[in-house]
Amino acid sequence: MCKNSLVSISDYSKQEILEILDSAADFETNPNRKTLDGKVIATLFFEPSTRTRLSFETAVIRLGGSIIGFSDASTSSSSKGETLNDTIHMVGSYADAIVMRHPLDGAARYASEISPVPIINAGDGSNQHPSQTLLDLYSIFKTQGTLENLTICLVGDLKYGRTVHSLIMAMSHFKPTFKFIAPDELKMPDEYKMFCHKHNIQFTEETELEGNFDDADILYMTRVQRERFQDMMEYERVKNIYTLNNSMLNTSKENLRILHPLPRVTEIDADVDSNPKAYYFKQAQNGLYIRQAIVSKVLNC
């Protein structure tokens, strides 16, 4: 395994996480540099992506590096039956690092074990999405002024939502209190609740959204992920279960900020966009600076 890979948020210590956030703040003040001059980064997206792919590519370009890769697996040799093993070995001989999104849980870990260059996990199935988690932490810190002792509501698809799984693990360093709000079909998997127990993280589970986030500092909304369902009847039953609107925010804390990894579907009404508590578009912008920091770290630049 290439020692500089970022596969899981647990690959970084608390100190390394804080260093990434500091680095991102520095890049935010001046994102245009030439520190990756002569470096080539491959982006292999076996699943669709807008923000993650474009922000990684923008991060590399603004740092003077070059991009190769694909955004549609059907245009790659995997559509001809090429194995992930062969793809990683081949691309690793061309690039200095690989950013990869894949539909299978554990694909990024496997890639990191065989790759000659660092692997950055841009999402593997319903497992992990560490770069999203780091931009979430950066967004939380920027809006709250701290990461310590916050109350965070995670809402929606907590079963398949890799962003919330990674966030729980990352926040374990900072004494959070969680509220898990989800229907029974999409509740937080037992392994992450066991993780919370192991790390003395307090949490409650709810099925109703309204009235259950009035004490929250962060309201983290997620979409129901249609692509993870094998039973479309089940998806139809839960796809519109939560919709946040402006009136629901009237009794929330003044410092509350609403995050969402995007894309959204029906879970946040457009009338929330103009509310000062809405932060999801700025959150997406923060991804550029965090991904500049991540690429720089894995390449020691």
N, C-alpha and C positions, 0 to 999 in steps of 0.2 A: 504493500500500500504506500502511495506517495504521502509522506508525512504532512504535507501542507494542504491536503484536501479538506474541504468543508462539506461533510455529508449530513451531519446532525448538529443541532445546536449544542448538544452535549460535547461536541468536539472542542468547544471553546470554554475555558474557565471563566469565572466571573470577571477576573482581571482582563482577560482577552476581550470579553464582551464590552467592557467599559472603554478599552483602548480603541475598539472599532467605532464606538459612538463618538469618541473624541476625534478620531480621524475623519469621520463623516462630517462633523461640524467644521473641521478645517477645510475639507473639500467644498462644503457649501459656501464658504467665503471666497473660494477661488477654484472652480471646477475644471478650468482649462489649463492643463499642464502637459509636459512631454515626458513624464516619468516612464511610460510604457513604449517609448520609441523603439522600434525594432522587434517588439513582442507581437505574437499572433495568438489570438484567443479564438477557440472554436465553440460555437453555440449549436448544440445538438438538441433540437426540440421535437421529441417523438409525440408530444401532445401540443395542442394549440396554446398560444400565449400571446398577450399583447404587452402588458406593462412589464412583466419580468424580462422577456426577451429584449424589448426595445430599450429598457433602462440599462440592462447589462451591455448592450451594444453601444448605447450612447456613452456609458461610463468609459468603455475602452477607447472609443474614438476621441473623447474629450481629453484622455490621458495620452493620446498620441499613438495608441496601438492599432492593430488591424484585426478585422473580423473575418472568419470563414465559417461555413456550416450550413445548416438548413433549418427552416421553420415548419416544414411539412415532411413527415417521415415517408410519405408516398413518393417523394422525389428523390429519396435516398435508396441505397442498395438493400436496406432492410426490407423494402417491398419485394425484393427478389429472393428473400430468404437469408440474407446475411445476418449472422448472429451478432449480438451486442458485443461479445468478446472480440470478434474480428473488427467491428466498427471502431471500438475504443483503441485497439492496438494500431489500426491504420491511422486514425485521426491524431492519436498521440504522437505519431512520428512527424506530423505536420505542424502541430501547434505547441505553444508553451503552457497552455491550460485549457481545460474543457469545461464549459458550462452545459449541464445536461438536465433536461426534463424528460421523465419517462412515466408511463402509466402503471408500472409494476412496483409495488412496495419492495424496497431493498435493492432496486436496480442501481441506485447511486453508490451504495456500499460495495456492491459487486464490482462496479466500474472502477472504484477507487483502489480495489485490491489487485487489479490487473493493469491499471493504467501506468504508463511511464511518466505522466505529467499530472499535476493536481487536478482533481475533479471538484467542481462546485455544484452542489445539488440545487437545482432550480425547481425541485418538486418531484417526489417519487410516489405515485399513487396517492393513497390516503395517509401516507406515513409522515414525511417531514418536508418542511420548506424553510430551511434556516435563514436564507437571505431575507425572506419576507418577515421572519421573526425579528431579525435585527433592525429592519426599518420600522417595524411596529414598536420596538423598544425605543428607538430614536424618537419616534413620534410621541410616545407616551412621556418620555423625558422632557421633550420640548414643550409639551402642553401642561405638564404637571410640575415641572421643576425638580422632580425626583422620580426614582423607580421604587422607593421603599414604602411599604405599608399601605398600598393602594387597594381599593376595592374594584374589581374588574368583572363585568358581566359578559359572558360569552354566550352568544345567542344564535340559534339556528341549527345548522348541520354540524353537530359536535361529534358525530360518528365517523363521517368521512372527511371532515375538515382538517387537512394537514396543518393549516396555519394555526389553528387553536391548539393542536397537539404540541407543536413546537413552542408556542407561547407559554404554555403551562410549564414546560421544562425550563425555559429561559428565566421565567419569573421566580422560579424556586430559590434563586439567589437573593430575592428582595422582599421576602415576607408578605406576599399578597394575600388577599381574601378573594375567592372566586365565587361567582354565582353562575351555575350552568343552567341555561334556559333552553330547553329543547323538548320536542315531543318524544314519547317513549320510543318511537321507531328510530330516532336520531340522537339518543342520549349519549353522553360521554362514555367511551369504552371503559371497561373495568380497569384495564391496565393503567390508564391515566389517573383514575381515582385512587388506585393503589399507590401510584407515584406520589400523589398529594398526601396520602396518609404517611408514607415513608418519610416525606420531607416536612411533615408537620404543617402542611398548608391547609387552612380552613376553607371549606367549600359547602355550598348548599345546592340542591337541585330543584328546579321549578319547571313547570310546563307553560305558565302564562307569562307574557311579556309585560303588559301594562301594569304599573304599580310595583314591579319587582326590581327596578333599577334606580329608584329615587335616591338611594344612598351611594350610588356608584360614582367613581371618578372616571372610569372608562366604560363605554358601552360598545362592545365589539360585535358587530353584526356580520353574519355570513349568509351566503346563498345556499339553498339546497342543491347539491351537486348532482344534476341529472345523469352525468356521464358515469357516476359510480354505482348507479342502481342497475341490478339485473332484472328486477320486477318493476315494470313501468306503472303498474296499477298502484304499487306502493308509493312511487314518486308522485303520482297524481294526487294521492291523498294528502301528502305533506308539503307540496311545493309552495303553497301560498299561506302557510300556517302563521307566519309573523309578518306584519307590515308596520314599520315605524313611521309615524307621522308627527307633524309639528305639535299638535295638541297634547300628545303623550309626553312631551318634554317640559310642560309647564311647571311641574313640581320637582323636576330634577335639580341636582346641585349646580351652582353657577359655574363651577370648574369642570363639569362633565364635558368630555369630548367623545364624539362618535367616530369610531374607526370601522373600516370595512376593507378587506383585501382586494375587492373588486375582481371581476365585474359584478355589479348588482343586477338583480332582475326585478322582483316586486317587493323586496324586503325593506327598502327605504323609499318612501314617497319623495317625489321631486320637490315637494314643498319644504323638505328639511334642508335642501341644499343651501338656502340663503340664511339658515340659522347659524349664528356664530359658534354653536356647539358642534357643527358638522366639520369634520377634519379629514375626511377620506380622500379628497382630491389632493390636498397638501401632503397627506400620508403617502400617496403614490409618487409625488414629486420627490419626497425624501428618499425613495428607493434609489434614485440616481446616485446620491452622495454615499449611501451605505454600500452600494455595489462598487463604487470606486474604491472605497476602503477595503472591501473584501478582496477584490482582484489584486490590489496593491499588496495586501498581506500575504496571499497565497504565492505571489511571485517575488516577495521580499523586495518590492520596489518602493 
